[in-house]
C-alpha cells in the first residue's frame, strides 16, 4: 500500500468556531488542495504532488463588473468574486481559490476561469498565480513579498507593468490585457 504524504494526513476539517494553529492545513472540497494556516494569513497549497499541465479547477463564483480585494478578473469588464459564501467554513471549502496568493514566479496560470499548473507543484507548496496576468488595475495594490529574483515589488495590475516585464509574461496574458 502506498504511503500517504504528511500533507494529506495533516488535513483538518474546517470549523468556524475554533482558531487554527499555524501549520494546520484546512480541508477544501478539492482532493488535491488545502488552505494552509500561517501566523497572519492563509494560502492555498497542494496536498499531493501535482504534475505540470494539470488543470486544477475552474474558478466559480459571483460575476461582477466591480473588482474587490478578493475578486479575479476574467474579462475586460468581468470579475469573479466569492460572494455567496455562507460563512468562513463555506469560504474555505467551496471558494478556496480566494486563498491563491500572488507570486512573481507562480506555480499556476489562469486561462479564462481555469487554473492550470505551470510546473510540478510539491505537497504543501503554494498554489499561486501572478496577479498582473489577470488584473488590469488592482482594487487594492500591495507590496509583493514573494522573494523571487524577478519580484516586481509593488503589484498594481498589468496597466502598470514596465514594457520589459510585460514582454516577460506576454505568454501568460489573456487577450483583454494585451
N, C-alpha and C positions, 0 to 999 in steps of 0.2 A: 504494500500500500504506500503511495507517495506521501512524503512529509508535507504538511501544510506550513506555509510561511508564518513567521511571527505576526506579520501584518494581519493575516486572516484571523488568527487566534486573538488578536488584540481588539477586534471589533466589539463595540459595546452598543447595546440598544440605546436609542435616543430617548431621553425623558426631559421634560421642560422643568421639572420640579427639583432637580439636583444639579449642583455645579459639577463640571467635569475637570479632572486633573489634567495638567499639561502632559502631553504624550498619549492621551486617550484618542482612539480612532472611533468616531461615531459611524454607525451603520447607515447607509443610504439605501435607496431602492435599486441601486445598480450593483451587480455582483462583483465588479472589478474596482469599485471606487468607495472611498470613505472620506470623512471630514476629520482632519487632524486638529486637535485642540492644542494650541500653544498658549503661552502666558497672556498675550494681548490680542490674539487673533485666531481665526480658524482658516484652514485652507484644504482644498480638495487634493487627495493623494490617491495613488494606485494602491490597491490592496494585494494585487498579484502582478507578476511581470506582464507587461503589455507590449507586444511587438509593434515596430514602426508600421504605419499604414493602417492600423486598426481604427475602424470607425467606432468611437466610444459611445456617443449618444447624440440625440437630436435635442437642441435647446427648445424647451416648451415653456409657455407662459403667456402672459397678457401682452398683446400687441398695443403699442402706443407710439405717438409721434413725439412725446416729451421724454427726453433722456433723464435718467436718475443715476445716483451713485452706483446702483447695482444692475442697471439695465445693460443689455448688449445690443449694439447697433447691427442690424441685419439688412438694411436697405438705406437708400438716400435719406428718407424721412421716416424710417421704421425701426423701432427698438422693441426688444422683448424684455419684460420685467417679471418679477416673481410675485406680483400682486396676486392675491387669491390664496396665499398660504394661510391655513387656519391658525397656526401657532409656530413656535420655534421647532417643534418636532417635525411638523409638515414641511417646514422650510428646508431642514437638513435632509429629510427622506426624499421628497419629490423635487425640490428646487436646488439640489446640491450644486448645480452649475454656477450658482451665485458665489460659491466659495473658490472658484478658479481665480488665482492671483495672476497679476501681470508678471511677465518675465521677458527681458530683452533678448534672451536666448531660450525661447519657450519650448515646452515638450509637445504642444499641440497647436493646431491652427483651426480656425473656424471657417467653414465653407458654407455659405448660406446659414443654415442652422445646425449643420453637422460639425461635431468636434472630432478631429482626426489626429492620431498620434504622428508627429513629425519624425520621431525616432523612438527607439526602445525606451520604455519607462519602467524603472525598477520598483519593486514594492516599497511603499512609503515615500516615494519620490513625488514631488508636487506635479499636479496636472495644471499647467499654466499656459497662457497664451499672451501674445503681445497686444496689449490694448490698442496700440496705434494701428493695428491691422484691421480693426473693426470700427473704431470711433473716429469720426471726423473732428469733433471738438468735445473733449471730455466735460461731463457735467461738473465733476469735481477733480481738477488736476491735482497731482500729487508728486512728491519726490520719490523716485524709484530707489529701492534698497536691495535690488537683486544681486548686486555684487559681480555681475558678469563683466568681462573685459569690454564688451560692446555696449555697456549701460548708457542709456540716453539721458539719464538724470531726471529732469522734470518731464513727466508724462502728461501731455496735454491733448493728444489726438493727432491724426495724420496731417491735418492742416498746418501744424506747427513743426513738422519734421524738416530737417535740412535736406537739400537735394541729394546729398551723399547717402544719408540714412534711408531716404525714400527709395533710392536705387538698390540699396542692400536688401530691402524687404519687398521689392516690387512683385516678386513671385507669390507673396502672401496676401497682397492687397486685392480686395474684391473690386468689381467694376465701379461701384459707386464711390470709391476713394481714388480712382485713377484719374 
